[in-house]
């Protein structure tokens, strides 16, 4: 058994009361935890990705199906892991428990990059729908201002405390469902097969097109691990984290598939390829005029602000857990009203700088560029977490699992691991190249933190 010196039980010091977080800190129950998962999954992805994968043709629907199966497998694995280690930190906690500090740091570092880069991508997606309401596409300055506003408003809600994070998440999740269900169900009545376009439009092989589109679509499923990352803030995490993860992922997946089919069938393929607000275009095609598209644009903005609200919390939780173990700078431990405030400020600042850079660099596909970066960085903690589950099952560490349950859990873990490896290949050389550069910067940070920790232990 590998001993990392960490307590497998939730750390009492992590409770709001011990930190003096007061009335603004509140533990999430199952409904809020499920909303956190769904709110983080259903954000910019569902509202913009149908247009991003349209160039591949309707084979992207096959990729969506494969991705859904893989996401459910990941959700089940994260539920099992959270039951073993119900602590704040998610993949970081599992990788460190299984393989030690360096693996834990890589999971935390890579996941942290994923969160704030995702925030930048979500803000870019939100601006696409804001453009339906306030045409700003002709001005780079106002586009940047709008994207930064979409990032900083949720950050301010987080700084107000977890009480407000949960409230915003619940309201935004409820409000977004009406228009999503309108498109998912209503769109099937206006479905026209002529709008679908070619099955393979990119000229790639079938497997190449599926892998490439799945690498982009992965962004729409980021958030599967949300409840496990915030397990320290979830009430009765041994029961509720696993349930929230599977419920949130399953409901989001069902809605995703219905909505994507409806958009593909209501918007002509050539129009969809060039769309910046595909759901607005779908509703306009269904009912005529622009009033429906405008209403959907408002709902999309609410959805993405809710997703940014949840992702901003996640962007601070993983470095907070790593900082408590001496693997991230100590400043990330600073917590106020249940929220790691320093982590929130650093993440939103980095996301803002990345957003400004991508717009001013003149990239023609800012959203896709950011999404592909997150594809690789997200798979690193997924691979480490699923490998940790395999290790726990084989070694018998913690809860011992035998018989049919051992076989079932092992098959799930291997499927989730293989699925994550497949996504790495589908991300493409450019995304892997950029992701590896991010990881190498992290190795330097780890060397610095490990040296400081060694000196502190030696002088103690």
C-alpha positions as CSV (number, residue, x, y, z in Angstrom):
1,X,0.0,0.0,0.0
2,X,1.3,3.4,-1.0
3,X,1.5,5.8,2.0
4,X,1.4,9.5,1.1
5,X,0.9,10.6,4.6
6,X,-2.6,12.0,4.0
7,X,-5.7,11.3,5.9
8,X,-8.2,9.3,3.8
9,X,-11.1,10.9,5.7
10,X,-12.4,14.5,5.3
11,X,-10.1,16.9,7.1
12,X,-11.9,18.6,10.0
13,X,-9.9,21.7,9.3
14,X,-11.5,22.0,6.0
15,X,-15.0,22.7,7.5
16,X,-16.4,26.2,7.2
17,X,-16.7,26.6,11.0
18,X,-13.0,26.0,11.5
19,X,-12.2,28.7,9.0
20,X,-14.6,31.2,10.5
21,X,-16.5,31.4,7.3
22,X,-19.7,32.2,9.0
23,X,-23.2,32.4,7.6
24,X,-22.0,33.0,4.0
25,X,-20.6,29.4,3.9
26,X,-23.1,26.6,3.4
27,X,-22.7,22.9,2.6
28,X,-24.3,21.8,-0.7
29,X,-27.0,19.1,-0.5
30,X,-27.8,16.7,-3.3
31,X,-29.9,19.1,-5.3
32,X,-27.3,21.9,-5.3
33,X,-24.5,19.4,-6.0
34,X,-26.4,18.0,-9.0
35,X,-27.1,21.6,-10.2
36,X,-23.4,22.3,-9.8
37,X,-22.5,19.4,-12.1
38,X,-25.3,20.1,-14.6
39,X,-24.6,23.9,-14.5
40,X,-20.9,23.4,-15.2
41,X,-21.5,20.8,-18.0
42,X,-24.3,22.7,-19.6
43,X,-22.6,26.1,-20.3
44,X,-21.0,27.4,-23.5
45,X,-20.6,23.9,-24.8
46,X,-24.2,23.1,-25.6
47,X,-24.9,26.6,-27.0
48,X,-21.9,26.9,-29.4
49,X,-20.4,23.5,-30.1
50,X,-23.0,22.3,-32.7
51,X,-21.6,25.0,-35.0
52,X,-18.0,24.1,-34.0
53,X,-18.4,20.5,-35.1
54,X,-20.7,21.1,-38.1
55,X,-17.7,21.3,-40.5
56,X,-17.1,17.5,-39.8
57,X,-20.7,16.7,-40.9
58,X,-23.4,14.7,-39.2
59,X,-20.7,12.1,-38.2
60,X,-20.3,14.5,-35.2
61,X,-23.5,13.0,-33.8
62,X,-21.8,9.7,-33.7
63,X,-18.9,11.3,-31.8
64,X,-21.4,12.8,-29.4
65,X,-22.8,9.4,-28.7
66,X,-19.4,7.9,-28.1
67,X,-18.5,10.8,-25.9
68,X,-21.7,10.4,-23.9
69,X,-20.8,6.8,-23.1
70,X,-17.3,7.8,-22.1
71,X,-18.6,10.7,-19.9
72,X,-21.0,8.4,-18.1
73,X,-18.1,6.0,-17.4
74,X,-16.0,8.8,-16.0
75,X,-18.9,10.0,-13.9
76,X,-19.3,6.5,-12.4
77,X,-15.5,6.3,-11.7
78,X,-15.5,9.7,-10.0
79,X,-18.5,8.7,-7.9
80,X,-16.6,5.6,-6.7
81,X,-13.5,7.7,-6.0
82,X,-15.4,10.3,-4.1
83,X,-16.9,7.6,-1.9
84,X,-13.4,6.5,-1.0
85,X,-11.9,9.9,-0.5
86,X,-14.7,12.5,0.1
87,X,-12.3,15.5,0.2
88,X,-12.1,18.8,-1.7
89,X,-9.7,18.5,-4.6
90,X,-11.2,15.7,-6.8
91,X,-8.6,14.2,-9.2
92,X,-5.7,15.8,-7.3
93,X,-6.7,14.0,-4.1
94,X,-7.1,10.6,-5.9
95,X,-3.8,10.9,-7.8
96,X,-1.8,11.9,-4.7
97,X,-3.3,9.2,-2.6
98,X,-2.4,6.6,-5.2
99,X,0.9,7.8,-6.6
100,X,2.4,10.4,-4.4
101,X,3.0,14.2,-4.4
102,X,4.3,14.6,-8.0
103,X,1.4,12.8,-9.6
104,X,-1.0,14.8,-7.4
105,X,0.7,18.0,-8.4
106,X,0.4,17.2,-12.1
107,X,-3.3,16.5,-11.7
108,X,-3.8,19.7,-9.8
109,X,-1.7,21.8,-12.1
110,X,-3.3,20.4,-15.3
111,X,-6.8,20.6,-13.9
112,X,-6.2,24.2,-12.7
113,X,-5.1,25.2,-16.2
114,X,-8.2,23.5,-17.6
115,X,-10.5,25.5,-15.4
116,X,-9.2,29.0,-16.2
117,X,-8.7,28.3,-19.9
118,X,-12.3,27.0,-19.9
119,X,-13.5,30.2,-18.3
120,X,-11.9,32.1,-21.1
121,X,-13.6,29.9,-23.7
122,X,-17.0,30.2,-22.0
123,X,-16.6,34.0,-22.0
124,X,-15.9,33.9,-25.8
125,X,-19.0,31.8,-26.3
126,X,-21.1,34.1,-24.2
127,X,-20.0,37.1,-26.4
128,X,-21.3,35.2,-29.5
129,X,-24.8,35.3,-28.0
130,X,-24.5,38.8,-26.6
131,X,-23.8,39.9,-30.2
132,X,-27.4,38.8,-31.0
133,X,-28.7,41.3,-28.4
134,X,-26.1,44.1,-28.8
135,X,-24.2,43.9,-32.1
136,X,-20.5,44.3,-31.1
137,X,-18.8,42.1,-33.6
138,X,-17.3,45.0,-35.4
139,X,-15.4,46.3,-32.4
140,X,-12.5,44.3,-30.9
141,X,-12.4,46.7,-27.9
142,X,-16.1,46.2,-27.0
143,X,-15.9,42.4,-27.6
144,X,-13.0,42.2,-25.1
145,X,-14.9,44.4,-22.6
146,X,-17.9,42.1,-22.9
147,X,-15.9,38.9,-22.5
148,X,-14.1,40.3,-19.4
149,X,-17.4,41.4,-17.9
150,X,-18.7,37.8,-18.3
151,X,-15.7,36.6,-16.4
152,X,-15.6,39.1,-13.6
153,X,-19.3,39.1,-12.6
154,X,-19.2,35.4,-11.6
155,X,-15.9,36.0,-9.8
156,X,-17.5,38.7,-7.7
157,X,-20.4,36.3,-6.9
158,X,-17.8,33.7,-5.7
159,X,-16.0,36.3,-3.6
160,X,-19.3,36.9,-1.8
161,X,-19.3,33.3,-0.5
162,X,-20.4,29.8,-1.2
163,X,-23.9,30.7,-0.1
164,X,-24.2,32.9,-3.1
165,X,-22.4,30.5,-5.4
166,X,-25.1,27.9,-4.7
167,X,-27.9,30.3,-5.2
168,X,-26.6,31.6,-8.5
169,X,-26.0,28.0,-9.7
170,X,-29.6,26.9,-8.8
171,X,-31.3,29.9,-10.4
172,X,-29.2,29.7,-13.6
173,X,-29.7,25.9,-14.0
174,X,-33.5,26.3,-13.6
175,X,-33.7,29.2,-16.0
176,X,-31.7,27.6,-18.8
177,X,-33.9,24.5,-19.1
178,X,-37.0,26.2,-20.7
179,X,-35.2,27.2,-23.9
180,X,-33.1,24.1,-24.0
181,X,-36.2,21.9,-23.8
182,X,-37.9,24.1,-26.4
183,X,-35.1,23.4,-28.9
184,X,-34.6,19.8,-27.8
185,X,-38.3,18.8,-28.1
186,X,-39.8,21.5,-30.3
187,X,-37.0,21.3,-32.8
188,X,-37.8,17.7,-33.6
189,X,-41.2,18.8,-35.0
190,X,-39.4,21.2,-37.4
191,X,-36.7,18.7,-38.3
192,X,-35.7,18.6,-42.0
193,X,-33.3,16.0,-43.2
194,X,-32.1,18.3,-46.0
195,X,-30.5,20.5,-43.4
196,X,-28.2,17.8,-42.2
197,X,-25.6,18.1,-45.0
198,X,-23.1,15.4,-45.7
199,X,-22.3,12.6,-43.3
200,X,-18.6,13.3,-43.6
201,X,-17.9,16.9,-44.7
202,X,-14.3,17.3,-43.7
203,X,-12.7,14.7,-46.0
204,X,-11.2,12.9,-43.0
205,X,-11.6,9.2,-42.5
206,X,-14.6,8.1,-40.4
207,X,-12.4,7.4,-37.3
208,X,-10.4,10.6,-37.9
209,X,-13.6,12.7,-38.1
210,X,-15.1,11.1,-35.0
211,X,-11.9,11.6,-33.0
212,X,-11.4,15.2,-34.1
213,X,-15.0,16.2,-33.4
214,X,-14.9,14.4,-30.1
215,X,-11.8,16.3,-29.0
216,X,-13.8,19.6,-29.5
217,X,-17.0,18.2,-28.0
218,X,-15.1,17.1,-24.8
219,X,-15.3,20.7,-23.7
220,X,-19.1,20.3,-23.5
221,X,-18.6,17.5,-20.9
222,X,-16.0,19.2,-18.7
223,X,-17.6,19.4,-15.3
224,X,-18.2,15.7,-14.8
225,X,-15.9,15.9,-11.8
226,X,-17.4,19.1,-10.4
227,X,-19.0,17.5,-7.3
228,X,-15.9,15.5,-6.5
229,X,-13.7,18.6,-6.7
230,X,-15.9,20.4,-4.2
231,X,-16.6,17.3,-2.1
232,X,-15.4,19.2,1.1
233,X,-18.3,21.6,0.6
234,X,-20.9,18.9,-0.1
235,X,-23.1,17.6,2.7
236,X,-22.7,13.8,3.3
237,X,-20.2,13.5,0.4
238,X,-19.9,9.7,0.6
239,X,-23.5,9.5,-0.7
240,X,-24.2,12.7,-2.4
241,X,-21.1,13.3,-4.5
242,X,-21.5,10.0,-6.5
243,X,-25.3,10.5,-6.9
244,X,-24.9,14.1,-8.0
245,X,-22.1,13.2,-10.5
246,X,-24.1,10.4,-12.2
247,X,-27.5,12.3,-12.1
248,X,-26.0,15.6,-13.4
249,X,-24.0,13.9,-16.2
250,X,-26.9,11.6,-17.3
251,X,-29.4,14.4,-17.5
252,X,-27.0,16.7,-19.2
253,X,-26.1,14.0,-21.8
254,X,-29.7,13.4,-22.6
255,X,-30.4,17.0,-23.2
256,X,-27.2,17.4,-25.2
257,X,-28.1,14.7,-27.7
258,X,-31.6,15.9,-28.2
259,X,-30.5,19.6,-28.6
260,X,-27.7,18.7,-31.1
261,X,-29.9,16.6,-33.3
262,X,-32.6,19.4,-33.3
263,X,-30.1,22.1,-34.2
264,X,-28.6,20.0,-37.0
265,X,-32.0,19.4,-38.4
266,X,-33.4,22.9,-38.2
267,X,-30.4,25.0,-39.4
268,X,-29.1,24.5,-42.9
269,X,-25.6,22.9,-42.8
270,X,-23.8,25.8,-44.6
271,X,-25.4,28.3,-42.3
272,X,-24.6,26.3,-39.2
273,X,-20.9,26.1,-40.1
274,X,-20.7,29.9,-40.0
275,X,-23.0,30.5,-37.1
276,X,-21.9,32.2,-33.8
277,X,-25.3,31.6,-32.1
278,X,-26.6,28.3,-33.5
279,X,-29.5,27.9,-30.9
280,X,-30.8,31.4,-31.8
281,X,-30.6,30.5,-35.5
282,X,-32.5,27.2,-34.8
283,X,-35.4,29.0,-33.0
284,X,-35.6,31.6,-35.7
285,X,-35.8,28.9,-38.3
286,X,-38.5,27.1,-36.2
287,X,-40.8,30.2,-35.6
288,X,-39.7,32.8,-38.1
289,X,-38.6,36.3,-37.2
290,X,-36.0,37.1,-34.6
291,X,-37.9,37.2,-31.4
292,X,-37.3,33.6,-30.6
293,X,-33.6,33.8,-31.3
294,X,-33.3,36.9,-29.1
295,X,-35.0,35.0,-26.2
296,X,-32.7,32.0,-26.6
297,X,-29.7,34.4,-26.6
298,X,-30.8,35.7,-23.2
299,X,-31.1,32.2,-21.9
300,X,-27.8,31.2,-23.3
301,X,-26.1,34.1,-21.6
302,X,-27.8,33.1,-18.3
303,X,-26.6,29.6,-18.8
304,X,-23.0,30.5,-19.5
305,X,-22.8,33.0,-16.6
306,X,-24.0,30.1,-14.4
307,X,-21.3,27.9,-15.8
308,X,-18.7,30.5,-15.3
309,X,-20.0,30.9,-11.7
310,X,-19.4,27.2,-11.1
311,X,-16.1,26.9,-13.0
312,X,-14.7,29.9,-11.1
313,X,-15.3,28.0,-7.8
314,X,-13.6,24.9,-9.3
315,X,-10.7,27.0,-10.5
316,X,-9.9,27.8,-6.9
317,X,-10.7,24.5,-5.1
318,X,-8.0,22.3,-6.6
319,X,-5.0,24.7,-5.9
320,X,-6.5,25.3,-2.5
321,X,-6.3,21.5,-1.7
322,X,-2.8,21.3,-3.2
323,X,-1.6,24.4,-1.2
324,X,-2.8,22.7,2.0
325,X,-0.4,19.9,1.2
326,X,2.5,22.3,0.3
327,X,2.4,21.6,-3.4
328,X,1.0,25.0,-4.5
329,X,2.0,28.4,-3.0
330,X,0.5,29.0,0.4
331,X,-1.4,32.0,-0.8
332,X,-3.9,29.7,-2.5
333,X,-5.0,28.6,1.0
334,X,-6.6,32.0,1.8
335,X,-10.2,31.4,2.3
336,X,-13.1,33.8,3.0
337,X,-16.8,32.9,3.4
338,X,-16.1,29.3,2.2
339,X,-14.3,30.4,-1.0
340,X,-10.5,30.4,-1.7
341,X,-10.4,34.1,-2.6
342,X,-6.8,34.2,-3.8
343,X,-7.4,31.3,-6.2
344,X,-10.5,33.0,-7.6
345,X,-8.6,36.2,-8.3
346,X,-5.6,34.5,-9.9
347,X,-7.8,32.3,-12.1
348,X,-10.0,35.1,-13.4
349,X,-6.9,37.3,-14.0
350,X,-5.2,34.6,-16.0
351,X,-8.4,33.9,-18.0
352,X,-8.7,37.6,-18.7
353,X,-5.2,37.9,-20.0
354,X,-5.7,34.8,-22.2
355,X,-8.9,36.3,-23.6
356,X,-7.3,39.6,-24.4
357,X,-4.3,37.8,-26.1
358,X,-6.5,35.6,-28.3
359,X,-8.7,38.5,-29.5
360,X,-5.8,40.8,-30.1
361,X,-3.7,38.1,-31.8
362,X,-6.3,38.1,-34.6
363,X,-7.3,34.4,-34.3
364,X,-10.2,33.6,-36.6
365,X,-11.4,30.7,-34.3
366,X,-10.8,31.9,-30.7
367,X,-13.3,29.5,-29.2
368,X,-11.9,26.4,-30.9
369,X,-8.3,27.4,-30.1
370,X,-9.1,27.6,-26.4
371,X,-11.2,24.5,-26.4
372,X,-8.5,22.3,-27.9
373,X,-6.0,23.5,-25.2
374,X,-8.4,22.3,-22.5
375,X,-8.9,19.0,-24.3
376,X,-5.4,17.9,-23.5
377,X,-5.1,19.5,-20.1
378,X,-8.4,18.0,-19.0
379,X,-7.4,14.4,-20.0
380,X,-4.3,14.5,-17.8
381,X,-6.2,14.6,-14.4
382,X,-8.8,12.2,-15.9
383,X,-6.1,9.7,-16.8
384,X,-4.4,10.0,-13.4
385,X,-7.7,9.7,-11.6
386,X,-8.8,6.6,-13.5
387,X,-5.4,5.1,-13.1
388,X,-5.7,5.8,-9.3
389,X,-9.0,3.9,-9.2
390,X,-7.3,0.9,-11.0
391,X,-4.5,1.1,-8.4
392,X,-7.0,1.2,-5.5
393,X,-8.9,-1.8,-6.8
394,X,-5.8,-3.9,-7.5
395,X,-4.1,-3.0,-4.2
396,X,-7.1,-3.2,-1.9
397,X,-6.3,0.2,-0.4
398,X,-9.1,1.7,1.6
399,X,-12.4,0.0,1.0
400,X,-11.9,-3.6,-0.2
401,X,-14.0,-4.6,-3.2
402,X,-14.5,-8.2,-4.2
403,X,-16.4,-10.4,-6.6
404,X,-18.7,-9.0,-9.2
405,X,-18.4,-5.5,-7.9
406,X,-14.6,-5.6,-8.4
407,X,-15.0,-6.8,-12.0
408,X,-17.6,-4.1,-12.7
409,X,-15.6,-1.3,-11.1
410,X,-12.4,-2.5,-13.0
411,X,-14.2,-2.6,-16.3
412,X,-15.5,1.0,-15.7
413,X,-12.1,2.3,-14.7
414,X,-10.4,0.7,-17.8
415,X,-13.1,2.0,-20.1
416,X,-12.7,5.5,-18.6
417,X,-8.9,5.3,-18.9
418,X,-9.1,4.1,-22.5
419,X,-11.6,6.8,-23.3
420,X,-9.3,9.5,-22.0
421,X,-6.4,8.1,-24.0
422,X,-8.5,8.2,-27.1
423,X,-9.3,11.9,-26.5
424,X,-5.6,12.7,-26.2
425,X,-5.1,11.3,-29.7
426,X,-8.1,13.1,-31.1
427,X,-6.9,16.5,-29.7
428,X,-4.3,16.7,-32.4
429,X,-0.6,17.5,-32.4
430,X,-1.0,21.3,-31.8
431,X,-3.1,20.8,-28.7
432,X,-0.8,18.1,-27.3
433,X,2.2,20.3,-28.0
434,X,0.7,23.3,-26.2
435,X,-0.5,21.1,-23.4
436,X,2.9,19.6,-22.8
437,X,4.5,23.1,-22.6
438,X,2.0,23.9,-19.9
439,X,2.9,20.8,-18.0
440,X,6.6,21.5,-18.3
441,X,6.1,24.9,-16.7
442,X,4.3,23.1,-13.9
443,X,7.3,20.8,-13.4
444,X,9.4,23.8,-12.7
445,X,6.9,25.1,-10.2
446,X,6.8,21.7,-8.5
447,X,10.6,21.7,-8.2
448,X,10.5,25.0,-6.5
449,X,7.7,24.0,-4.1
450,X,9.3,20.6,-3.3
451,X,12.6,22.3,-2.5
452,X,10.9,24.7,-0.2
453,X,9.0,21.9,1.5
454,X,12.2,19.9,1.9
455,X,14.0,22.8,3.5
456,X,11.1,23.5,5.9
457,X,11.0,19.8,6.9
458,X,14.8,19.8,7.5
459,X,14.7,22.8,9.7
460,X,11.8,21.6,11.7
